[in-house]
Amino acid sequence: MNYKPYLLCLLLASFCIKMNDVQAQKKTNNSSEMTSKLIQPPYLKAGDTVAIVAPSGILKNNEDEVQKGITLLKSWGLHAVVGEHVFNQADHFAGTDDERCEDLQNAMDDPKISAIWCARGGYGTVRILDKLDYTKFKKHPKWVIGYSDITALHNQLHIEGFQSLHAMMCVSLTKDLNDIKQTVETFKSDIFGNVENYNLKGSEFNRVGESSGALVGGNLTLLHTMLGSKTSIDTSGKILFIEEIGEYKYHIDRMLQSMKRAGYFDNLNGLIVGNMSRMRKNTTLWGTSVEQLILDALSEYDFPIAFNMPAGHEKDNRALVLGRKVDLKVTKESSSVNFER
């Protein structure tokens, strides 16, 4: 009798069982990651200390804004300390990479510091990410606050397992705080533990639906910059927030196409689109709105998309807790973003 066909069948059956086990394990791992909660740093209380640091661009001529930031924190009963190198200059940056890293590392390591507030964005945070040590931070976690270029740090914190706060920075402060009333109020509410939910105005471009997941994201350029690195977040089962400033529409499309090809949106649960500010005009016009551009780029997916989130590079820049689970409900008439309590 020729046993080869039977042996072949047994081998094929064994292979199929193993592949099923692998797929089941992958599903288990993905499910575990989607449901795991990131560590929430302690909320602030009167008497706590906030460190002001500058991990990115130069703060030349921004001394007044930093002083306004100190004054604002004091009005809330908080103490403020300013990093030693905050007003240094090294070409484009607020000090050398080592100086900026030293200020941030000192704040991360100091158990007396309850929050780290970034003075401004610009560019530079990515240059110091790999120099940071989270050993002491993990023993005494604290809120890291900022937006724009600070997205790189938010991504890293997410991977390390911590929530962080996408919110205003010192350079956001204006002479009249009434101009940025909601920006300041939501920042204060979130760091003191009264996390804000949002009801967004509707949009004809909204993609209707409901979903939930941990909120991740920030500036689109920075998210795109992280692709292929250990600081690129896994968006599986999550809600992604994006915002941008000063880009051509074809740049927006190019980034979305690159991220799509990298599988960034494959298992995404939802998208919240913030401010797309000061869009630049190319000599060859794109032909549609940036909202339609986003819908077209993501047309093969079925997750809900909510436009009109007032967060990003505008005066109205509402605070968002990154890493916290949110429930997202989207209709054409309105959208709601509700954070887990």
C-alpha positions in Angstrom: 0.0 0.0 0.0 1.2 3.5 -0.8 1.1 5.5 2.4 2.4 8.8 0.9 -1.1 10.3 0.3 -2.1 9.5 3.9 1.1 11.1 5.3 0.5 14.1 3.1 -3.0 14.5 4.5 -1.7 14.2 8.0 0.9 16.9 7.4 -1.6 19.2 5.8 -4.0 18.7 8.7 -1.3 19.4 11.3 -0.2 22.5 9.4 -3.8 23.8 9.3 -4.2 23.3 13.1 -1.0 25.1 13.8 -2.1 28.1 11.6 -5.4 28.2 13.3 -3.6 28.3 16.7 -1.4 31.1 15.4 -4.4 33.2 14.2 -6.2 32.6 17.5 -3.2 33.8 19.4 -2.9 36.9 17.2 -6.6 37.7 17.9 -6.0 37.2 21.6 -3.0 39.5 21.6 -4.9 42.1 19.6 -7.9 41.9 21.9 -5.6 42.2 25.0 -4.0 45.3 23.6 -7.3 46.8 22.6 -8.7 46.4 26.0 -5.7 47.1 28.1 -5.7 50.5 29.9 -2.9 52.9 30.0 -1.7 54.2 33.3 -3.3 57.4 34.3 -0.9 59.8 36.1 -2.3 61.4 39.3 -4.5 64.4 38.7 -3.1 67.7 40.1 -4.2 69.4 43.3 -3.3 72.8 44.9 0.3 72.9 46.0 1.6 70.6 43.2 4.5 71.6 41.0 4.6 71.8 37.2 7.9 71.8 35.3 8.0 74.0 32.2 10.4 72.6 29.6 11.3 73.2 25.9 12.0 69.9 24.0 11.6 71.5 20.6 12.0 74.9 19.0 13.7 78.0 20.2 11.9 80.3 22.7 13.6 83.5 21.7 11.3 86.5 22.3 8.8 84.2 24.2 9.9 85.0 27.7 6.6 86.9 28.3 4.5 83.9 27.3 6.4 81.6 29.7 6.0 84.1 32.5 2.2 84.2 31.7 2.3 80.5 32.0 3.9 80.7 35.4 1.3 83.3 36.5 -1.6 81.1 35.2 -0.4 78.1 37.1 0.0 80.1 40.3 -3.5 81.4 39.9 -4.6 77.8 40.1 -2.7 77.2 43.3 0.2 75.4 41.5 3.9 76.0 41.7 6.1 76.3 38.6 9.7 75.6 37.9 11.4 76.4 34.6 14.0 74.1 33.0 17.6 75.4 33.2 18.0 75.5 29.4 14.5 76.6 28.3 15.8 80.0 26.9 19.0 78.6 25.4 19.5 78.7 21.6 21.3 76.2 19.5 20.5 77.1 15.9 16.8 76.1 15.4 16.4 74.6 18.8 15.9 75.7 22.5 19.4 74.5 23.4 21.4 71.5 22.2 19.8 68.1 22.0 21.6 67.2 25.2 20.4 70.4 27.0 16.8 69.9 26.0 16.9 66.3 26.9 18.5 67.1 30.3 15.6 69.5 31.2 13.0 66.9 30.2 14.8 64.0 31.9 15.2 66.0 35.1 11.5 66.8 35.2 10.6 63.1 34.4 12.8 61.9 37.2 11.9 64.3 39.9 9.2 62.8 42.2 8.3 66.3 43.4 7.1 67.2 39.8 3.4 66.4 39.1 3.2 67.5 35.5 5.5 68.5 32.6 4.2 71.4 30.5 6.0 72.0 27.2 6.5 75.6 26.4 6.2 75.3 22.7 6.4 72.9 19.7 8.1 73.6 16.4 10.6 70.9 15.7 13.1 68.9 17.7 11.4 66.5 20.1 12.1 63.5 17.8 15.8 64.2 18.1 15.8 63.4 21.8 13.3 60.6 22.1 15.9 57.8 22.1 17.9 59.6 24.8 15.1 59.4 27.4 15.0 57.0 30.3 11.6 56.1 31.7 12.8 54.1 34.8 12.1 56.8 37.4 9.1 58.2 35.5 7.4 54.8 35.8 7.8 55.0 39.5 6.3 58.5 39.7 4.2 59.0 36.5 3.1 62.6 35.7 1.1 64.3 33.1 3.0 65.5 30.0 1.2 68.3 28.2 1.6 69.8 24.8 0.6 69.4 21.1 2.1 69.8 17.6 5.7 68.6 17.7 5.0 67.1 21.2 3.0 64.4 19.4 6.3 62.5 19.1 6.5 62.4 22.9 2.9 61.5 23.3 3.5 58.5 21.0 6.4 57.4 23.0 4.5 57.8 26.3 1.6 55.7 24.8 4.0 52.9 23.9 5.5 53.1 27.4 2.0 52.6 28.7 0.9 56.1 30.0 -1.8 58.6 29.3 -0.8 62.1 28.4 -2.5 65.4 27.6 -2.9 67.0 24.2 -3.4 70.6 25.2 -2.2 74.2 25.0 1.4 75.3 25.6 2.9 78.4 27.1 3.2 80.1 23.6 -0.6 79.6 23.3 -1.2 82.3 25.9 -2.5 85.6 24.6 -2.8 89.0 26.2 -6.5 88.5 26.8 -7.3 85.0 28.0 -10.9 85.5 27.0 -9.6 84.9 23.4 -8.7 81.4 24.4 -11.3 80.8 27.1 -12.2 77.2 26.2 -8.6 76.3 25.5 -7.6 77.4 29.0 -10.7 76.0 30.8 -10.4 72.5 29.2 -6.7 72.4 30.0 -7.4 73.3 33.7 -10.3 70.9 33.9 -8.4 67.9 32.6 -5.3 68.3 34.7 -7.4 68.6 37.9 -9.4 65.5 37.0 -12.6 66.9 35.5 -12.1 65.5 32.1 -14.1 67.3 29.4 -16.4 65.6 27.0 -17.3 67.2 23.7 -20.3 67.7 21.5 -19.1 68.7 18.0 -21.0 70.6 15.4 -22.1 68.4 12.5 -20.6 68.2 9.0 -21.9 67.0 5.7 -18.6 65.1 5.4 -19.1 63.2 8.6 -19.1 59.4 8.2 -21.9 58.2 10.4 -21.3 55.5 13.0 -20.5 54.6 16.6 -17.4 53.1 18.1 -15.1 53.2 21.1 -11.4 52.8 21.8 -8.4 54.4 23.3 -7.7 57.9 21.9 -4.4 58.3 20.2 -2.8 60.6 17.7 -1.9 64.3 17.3 -0.2 66.1 14.5 -0.4 64.3 11.2 3.1 65.1 10.1 4.6 63.7 13.3 2.5 60.6 13.1 3.7 60.1 9.6 7.3 60.8 10.7 7.1 58.0 13.3 6.2 55.3 10.6 8.5 52.4 10.6 10.1 53.4 14.0 9.7 51.9 17.4 7.7 55.1 18.3 5.0 54.4 15.7 1.8 53.5 17.6 -0.4 50.5 16.9 -3.8 51.9 16.1 -5.6 48.6 16.3 -9.0 49.0 18.0 -8.3 52.7 18.8 -9.7 56.1 17.9 -7.3 58.3 16.0 -7.2 62.1 16.3 -5.4 64.2 13.7 -4.7 67.8 13.1 -2.3 69.8 10.8 -1.1 73.3 10.0 0.6 74.9 7.0 0.5 72.0 4.6 -0.5 71.6 0.9 -3.4 69.3 0.3 -1.3 67.0 -1.7 1.0 66.7 1.2 -1.9 65.7 3.4 -3.0 63.1 0.8 0.6 61.8 0.4 0.9 61.2 4.2 -2.5 59.5 4.4 -1.6 57.3 1.4 1.8 56.3 3.0 0.1 55.5 6.3 -2.6 53.5 4.6 0.0 51.4 2.7 1.7 50.8 6.1 -1.6 49.4 7.5 -2.1 52.3 9.8 -5.9 52.4 9.3 -6.6 48.7 8.8 -8.0 48.0 12.3 -8.8 51.5 13.3 -12.1 52.0 15.2 -12.7 55.7 14.3 -11.2 59.0 13.3 -11.6 62.5 14.8 -10.4 65.3 12.6 -9.2 68.5 14.3 -8.1 71.8 12.9 -6.6 71.8 9.4 -5.1 75.3 9.7 -3.6 77.7 7.2 -3.7 75.2 4.3 -1.2 76.3 1.6 -2.3 76.6 -2.1 -0.3 74.8 -4.7 0.0 76.2 -8.2 -1.9 73.2 -9.4 -5.1 73.2 -7.2 -6.1 70.0 -5.5 -9.7 70.3 -6.6 -11.6 69.3 -3.4 -11.9 70.4 0.2 -9.5 68.8 2.7 -12.5 67.1 4.3 -13.3 65.4 1.0 -9.6 64.6 0.5 -9.6 62.7 3.8 -12.8 60.8 2.9 -11.5 59.9 -0.5 -8.2 58.7 0.9 -10.0 56.5 3.5 -12.9 55.4 1.3 -12.3 51.7 1.6 -12.7 51.7 5.4 -16.0 51.8 7.3 -15.1 53.3 10.6 -16.9 56.6 11.7 -15.2 59.9 10.9 -16.0 63.1 12.8 -14.9 66.5 11.6 -14.9 69.8 13.5 -13.0 68.8 16.6 -11.7 72.2 17.9 -8.2 71.0 18.7 -4.9 71.9 17.0 -3.3 75.1 15.8 -6.1 77.5 16.4 -6.9 79.7 19.4 -9.7 77.3 20.3 -7.6 74.2 21.1 -9.5 71.9 23.5 -7.7 69.5 25.7 -7.8 65.7 24.9 -6.6 62.9 27.1 -4.5 60.6 24.9 -4.6 57.0 25.9 -8.0 57.2 27.5 -11.0 55.2 26.2 -13.6 57.3 24.4 -17.0 56.6 23.0 -17.5 58.2 19.6 -20.9 58.8 18.1 -21.1 60.5 14.7 -24.1 61.7 12.7 -24.4 64.3 10.0 -26.0 66.7 12.5 -23.5 66.3 15.4 -20.8 64.1 17.0 -20.0 63.3 20.6 -16.7 62.4 22.1 -17.2 61.0 25.7 -14.2 59.9 27.8 -14.3 57.0 30.1 -14.7 58.0 33.7 
